[in-house]
Amino acid sequence: MSIAVPPPQTELVSGLDAPLSVLHPDGSRQESEILDEHLADVDETALTDLYVDMSIVRRVDQEAFALTRQGKLVLWPPLLGQEAAQVGSGRALRETDFVFGSYREHALAVLRGVGFAGFLGVWEGLTFSGWDPHAHHLATPQIIIGAQTLHATGYAMATRMDGADDVAVAYLGDGATSEGDVNEAMVFASTFRVPVVFFCQNNHYAISEPVRVQSDFPLALRPTGFGIPALRVDGNDVLAVHAATRIALARARSGGGPTFIEAVTYRMGPHTTTDDPTRYRRDEEVADWREKDPILRLERHLEKIGARTDRIREEAQVRCDAMARELRDAVMTAEAPESATMFDHVYTRQTARLERQRAEHLAFVDSIEEGA
């Protein structure tokens, strides 16, 4: 028996045939009917800031990766290659927009000013959390795949009920689009016209499985089933990402509801530092994507518009070195907190059950010390 498959709702998707782009890999600029008007104020200074931001984020990622090899961090999920997707979108937000990420959105933590002591505590195995979410309008890392989309949708619903025009942004990976939580979040977001942006970084691999295993079609088609419009952009083009995010934010603030952004990028490194990507992908594929490097692409563009790239690189190097020293100092001087702090901040208010568990834990610790 054959099953008739309805045609995709292409009218809800921009960039379906090819991801929307502004910068070619060689740094040259191309016109985009959809994106250009949202980049009118991005001058050389703004481009320089984006370049420095991406350089800092990459250096932080490299330092953290190295620290795992030195035994200072337990684990690290690299974002190498995804700098444009995170910085381009992150710099489009305002401070009061609330970000809900997974475990690879290190750039957002850097951009939001999270101190390294809190930022790296989880990856050192010293804490279950890391920072005060409300102080930075940034939720702590979510390990459960896709769960943050529900949190973002709920927060956005509450924001609208309060009469504010802030937006919640949920960052997710390509694999998360197959999770029930994500689909439930999109149902609520669409039904109640929630001011939330679903920002999918399609880095081509859900751990070791290529994206084609879960979908023969662009992921940007999935939200159209819920009536959510989507923008499919080149995730290695920081300007394309920046413009797309601005479009989605404006739509959310004006009462237009949710938008789904698929940023087509590539995870250059392993899934985490315990992963060996050579077992499931070819060197030729990695080499091809290396030519699309987001930082190199912007540097080439700066050269083409006559910017002093030597000075820009020098500024970026100075900032990167300072950030690297701060990061390493935070890791080297970190101390493990008292074990009983695991019971802090589990709930807004302590419960009788939690107090009982704390007391039992302290009694256990005392018994060990007495036995020693």
ABEGO torsion letter per residue (X at the ends): XBBBBBBBBAAABBGAABBBBABBAAGBBBBBAAAAAAAAABBAAAAAAAAAAAAAAAAAAAAAAAAAAAGABABBBBABGAAAAAAAAAAABBAABBBBBBAABAAAAAAAGBBAAAAAAAAAGABABGBBAAAAGBBBBBABBGAAAAAAAAAAAAAAAAGBABBBBBBBBAAAAABAAAAAAAAAAAAAGBBBBBBBBBAGBBEABBAAAABABBAAAAAAAAGBBBBBBBAABAAAAAAAAAAAAAAAAAGAEBBBBBBBBBBABBABAABBAAAABBAAAAAAAAAABAAAAAAAAAAAAGBBAAAAAAAAAAAAAAAAAAAAAAAAABBBBBAAAAABGABABBBAAAAAAAAAAAAAAAAAAAAX
